[in-house]
Amino acid sequence: MSLTETARDKTALVLGATGGIGGEVARQLLAAGWQVRALTRRTATEAARANAAEGIQWIQGEVMQAGDVAKAARGVAVIVHAVNPPGYRNWAGTVLPMLDSTLAAATAEKATVVLPGTVYNFGPDAFPLIQDDSPQHPVTRKGAIRVELEERLRDATTRGARAIVVRAGDFFGPRAGSSWFSQGLVVPGKPVSTIRSPARRGVGHQWAYLPDVARTMLALLERRDTLPPFCRVNMAGYWDNDGTAMVTTIQRVVARHGQAAAIKPFPWWMMRLIAPFQPTIRELMEMRYLWQRPVRMANDGLLGSLGHEPHTPLEDAVEATLRGLGCLPATS
């Protein structure tokens, strides 16, 4: 810690630390010497087991309760808002109140809020290449809520808070939790014999390796005093130009471990039948258009801020992901 740095400058509250992106950011903050707190509905022991990271200060509380978040956030410089209702249950009714709790605490503490962003808040007028400041005219309910999330963040920066939004493609990684990679392409916990391809033939798709997303967030936080109060940047991640690069990379990786895997189309017809009865599938179906047309994000702003984008080679990222999902032999 430098002479001009205080303990507060490197203290963060992570909301959603037992989830994919929240857990990854928490681990990387700890590795970089930060003090990390996390709010959880579970006991501290249960939460620590779910996160698999030592050194987090677990605080029992509920993100929907502004008082719980305010108490946990006292004296922090950063709040990582990476929390979502499990299984998309009542997503529309909970995500905005959750953010309001975070913004009230950030305003009181003059803290920086970090929000993982998506492409959902953009519509056809911004396709196929989305810039940081492209117009936000979404065509889905979830997209409209995403727009509102960013607007509330922007408004909070007029009251003393700061905000960083990092938009990325579909997450994958060894601890990514529920994702297209783990729920659609392969089956966790089993050797890979079939790889499902959701993309329409020839349509590009954008992916983001979760550890790279967390590294990007950490790098921006370390430079937060040089950023505008409301900063939103896109990550390029991995651009799968024709929708085949990810599935063929999985196929190559598992072949090195003695597994022969066939690539087959994703059963969208079956999802359509299940969607009325399964909230997670219903939410996935709403975003199917991202597999039917190319939607890519330009990372010019990120490069301008950092000079680079953290980027793990795709085959290394896929191998780590498959190993984390239990799809590869324990030793080979």
Buried (B, 14 or more C-beta within 10 A) or exposed (E): EEEEEEEEBBBBBBBBBBBBBBBBBBBBBBEEEBBBBBBBEEEBEEBBEBBEBEEBEBBEBBBBEBEBBBEBBEBBBBBBBBBBBEEBEEBEEBBEEBBBBBBBBBBBBEBBBBBBBBBBBBBEEBBEEBBBEBEBBBEBEBBBBBBBBBEBBBBBBEEEBBBBBBBBBBBBBBBBBBBBBBBBBBBEEEBBEEBBBBBBEEBBBBBBBBBBBBBBBBBBBEEBEEBEBBBBBBBBBBBBEEBBBBBEBBBEBBEEBEBEBEBEEBEBEEBEEBBEEBBBBBBBBBBBEBBEEBBBBBBEBBEEBBEEBBBBEBEEBBBBBBBBBBBBEEEE
